[in-house]
Amino acid sequence: MASESTAGPYSLIPLPEYAIIQTVDKDLKAKVFFDMIMVHNVFIRAMNSIHVNATKVTPEDVPAFIGYCLTAIETIGFHHQMEEETVFPILEKKIEEMSHNVEQHKAFHDGMETFKQYMLDVREKKETYEGERARELSKAFSEPLLQHLHDEIPTISPEMLSRFDDEPETLQNMYHRLEEHAKSQPGKLTVFPFVMTHHDVKTSPNWPAFPAPIKWFARNIAPLWNSSFWKLSPYTSRGESQTYNPAIEA
């Protein structure tokens, strides 16, 4: 069973100091910061999984791998659309460093679309699946994406967000809009289990902070659909570590 340190080439974002984690429920600045780290690590785990499994996947599992990859791309794309529409326009009023984040989105967009199109073409039998090609296409956008995922975090630290201390309602309204945006996210039978199977519950058992019925649905019901996708995730829907191993499955 591979540990997270050896499960791919891309490093996770370190969790914040314990003192910050302790204030997440009370301090909105800490909550925004912590949530963003957790979401970004979900994406990093997915990029590691794609990199590691692209050349391991069997012909029988190619459809599952395609579904897994397309779910990852859809979720990342929705997240960055949400940032550009809801987060950046508000924060860049007082955090000038935000403008760099928008430029970084552009840096990986085309490569991500190329990878997505290759997956769609293979699914539609316009292309033949080639593991090395899939890995190279994923690397082309994963490297600038990973740079962005790491670079963005310091720009939304509690210290940066404290620039809004004189207008706390601005952050409150932004977070409310984020929650509403998340509720409108399509594909809950794919996105919910995607998030749950890319989160280390041992380090943060209470995340994501969904209401209990939604979290139960996300962990126990949603993964029953497209269940073949989640064998490629680093965790089961119950949060247990797993490694895709077609030799054992055979």
N, C-alpha and C positions, 0 to 999 in steps of 0.2 A: 504494500500500500504506500503510495508516494506521499510524502509530506508536502505541505504547501511550498516549502522552500525549494523543492526539486520538481514541482509539478508544471514547470514551464519557464520560459526565459524572462518573464516580466514580473518585476517586484511589486508587491502590494504596498499600499500607503500605510505607514504605521498608524496605529490608533492613537488618539490624543492622550494627554496625561490623564491619570485617573481623576484628578480634581475637576477637569472639564466634564468627563463622563458623568460625574456625580451631580452636575448642575443641569444636565440636559432637560430634565422635566421642569425646571424652574426658570431657566435662562434661554430665551429664544435664540440669542446669538450662538450659544453653545449647541443648541439643537440643530440649527441650520448647518453649522460646521460639521457636527458629528454625522448627520444624515448624509451629507455630501460625500464624506469619506467612505461611509458604508456602501453607498450606491456605486461610487467609483471602483471600489474593490470588487463588487459584483461583476462589473464590466471587465476588470483586469483578470479575474478568474476565468471568465468566458474566453478572453483572448488567449490565455494560456491553454485552455482546453482545446480550442480550435487548432492552435499551433501543434500541440502534442498529438492530437488524434487524427489530424488530416491525412497522415501517411499510414495510420494504423487501421483505419476504418475498412471493414470488409465490404465486398460488393452488396451483400444483403443489407448492410447497415447504412449504405450511402443515402437512401431516402431519409432515414432518421437524422443523419449528420446534416443533410441539407436543411431539414426542418429546424434543427438546433441552431445552425448558423443564421438562418433567416430570422429566427426569433431574437437572437442576439442583436442583429443589425437593426431590427425594428425597435427594440427596446432602447438601444443606444440613440437611435435617431429621434425617437420620441422625447427622450431626456434632453437632448441638445436643442430640439425645437422649443421645449418648455423653457430652457434657460434663456434662449434668445428672445422669446416673447414675454417672459415673466420676470426673470431675475436680472439679466444684464441691464435692461433699460432703467431699472430702478437703482441698482447698486452703482452703476457707472457715474451717477450724479455726484457721488462723493468719493468713490473709489476709482480713480483714473486708471488703475492697473487693469480694470475689467476689459478695456478695449483690446488688450492682447489676447484675451480668451476667445473673442469673436474671430480674430485672425487665425487662431489655431484650429477653430472649427472648420474653416475653409481648407486648411492644410490637409486634413484627412478625408474630407467629404468625397472627392472624386475617386480616391482609392477604395473607399468603402462601397461606393456605388458599383465600381468595376467588379469587386468581389461578389456583391449581391447579384449582379447580372450573370456572372458565371454560375452561381448556384442555381439561379432560375433556369438558365439554359440547360444545365445538366438535368434538372428535374423534368424539363420539357423535352429531353432527349435530343436537343440541338447540339449538345456537347457530350463528350465522354469524360467521366470523372477521372482526374489524375491527382493523386495525393500531393505530389511535389508542387504541382501548379497551384493547387488550392492553398498550400502553405505559403508559397511565395506571394500570392495575391493578398493573403491575410497579413503577411508581414509588411506589405507596402503601405497599408493604412494603420496597422496596429502600432507601429513605432511612433508616428506622429500623434496618434490617439493617446498612447500611454504617456507621452511627454505632456500632453495637455492635461490628462487626468491628474497627474502629479502637480503640474504647475498651477492649476486653478485653485488648489486647496489653500495656499497661503493668502490668496486674495479674498477669501471669505472667512478668515480666522476671526475669532471673537474680538481680537484687537482691531482688525479692519472694520468689522461691523459696528464697533463702538462709535464710529463716526456718525452713526444714526441715533445716538443716545438722546439727542435733543429733539428727535421726532420718532419716538418708538412706534407710533402707529404706522409708519411707513413699512417697517419690517413686519409688523403684524399683518398688515394688508397683503404684503408680498407672500408671506407664508400661507395665508388663507387662499390666495390665488394658486399657489403651488398645490395645495391639497385638492382644490377643485379641478385643477388640470390633471392631477393623478387619477381622480375618480373618472374622468372622461377618457382615460387611456383605453384604446381598443385592445382586443385580444386577451381578455382576462384569463382565458383557459390556456394561454401560452405565457403571458408576461408574469402572472402570479407565480406559477411553478418555476419559471426561469429564475426569478429573484430568490425564491425560497431554496432552490438547489444550488445557489452560488453564494450562500451566506453561511459563515461559520458560527453556529449557534453557541458553541462553547465559549467563544470570546465575548459575544453580545447576545445573550439569550432573549432579551426583550425587544430586539429589533427584528423586523420593522414594527413600528408602533401602530399597527392596525388594531381596530377593535377586535375583541376575541372571536366573534363569529366569522369575521372576514379572514382572520389569520387561520382559523380552523379550516375554512373553505380552501384557502390558498395552499395549505399543507396536506390536506386529506382528500379533497374532492377534485380540485382543478388538475392535479397531476395525473388523474386517471385518463384524461384526454391526452392524446399525443404522448403516451407514456414512453414510447421508444426514444423520444428525444432526450429524456432526462437520464438515460444510462450514460450519456456523454458529459453530464454535469459532474463537478467535483464532489457534490454531496447528494444524498438521497433526499426525498421530500421531508423526511424526518430529521434531517440534519446530520446523518452519519456519513463519514468520509467514504468515498468510493473511487475506483479507478476503472476506466473502460478497458476491458481485457477480452478481446474477441476469442483468444485461444481458450480461455476458461469457459466462456459462454458456449463455445462449440462442443 
